[in-house]
Amino acid sequence: MNQKLKKIGLPICAFVAMITLWEFAARIKWINPFILPEPSQILNSLIQDKVELWSALGVTAFSVTISFGLSVVLGISTAILLFTSETVLYAFYPYTIFFQTVPIIAIAPLLVIWFGYGIPAVVASGFIVSVFPVIASTLTGLLSADPALKDLFRLYGATRMQALVKLYLPGSLPFVMNGLRISGGLAVIGAIVGEFLGGVGIGSIIDVARAQQRIDKVFAAVLLASGLGLLLIKLIDLTSYVLLKNWHPSEGSEE
């Protein structure tokens, strides 16, 4: 119990101390308010602009959900396809790396040209930056199956599909969940970048508030976007716990 209290209490105490110091430093002008506004100003913006901010957050959340969902489905499917054939793996895996190396901020204008302003361009932006971790982690998991178990399945004459369903996919789950954690955060980042040019969501709010020099509103919008990313990662953590708790040590299994 003491350990649990430390895990909860210490971060809260550290947060309160940092916010208090930040508020004090901003009020006595140790920090330029244009660079770091007072936490109380950010809270006031969250209250005064709540309708605009929460409406934009809903749009961003929708875009992130679609882009992350596409990354999960297409990323896992692509990894399985690459795993089933060495020819396909060697021929196409290098091209999947393109999605990891592409500078999304540079091609965001192209996405607007291709998909138009609004949610489609935002979804495309979020998908491009978040799909590769799913492909890479799933493929790594599939290729990391226990050799002894592979020999056992081969000994009993299991088909490729049986081995995939009963050995390779279950064994890759810890790798997949780690990839989804990375992908979830990237989906939020990619969506925000797309919104800078797409003209919708939290990204649009941040861009307009920056132009208006409403730094408190920028921080309020960033805070909401961070909360969205944190919520998504916690949902992935919960899913990982449910799937792995009874057999994998990463979720504290005692068996």
Secondary structure, DSSP 8 states (H G I E B T S, - for coil): -HHHHHHHHHHHHHHHHHHHHHHHHHHTTSS-TTTS--HHHHHHHHHHTHHHHHHHHHHHHHHHHHHHHHHHHHHHHHHHHHHH-HHHHHHHHHHHTHHHHS-HHHHHHHHHHHH-TTHHHHHHHHHHHHHHHHHHHHHHHHHT--HHHHHHHHHTT--HHHHIIIIIHHHHHHHHHHHHHHHHHHHHHHHHHHHHHH--HHHHHHHHHHHTT-HHHHHHHHHHHHHHHHHHHHHHHHHHHHHHTTT-GGGT---
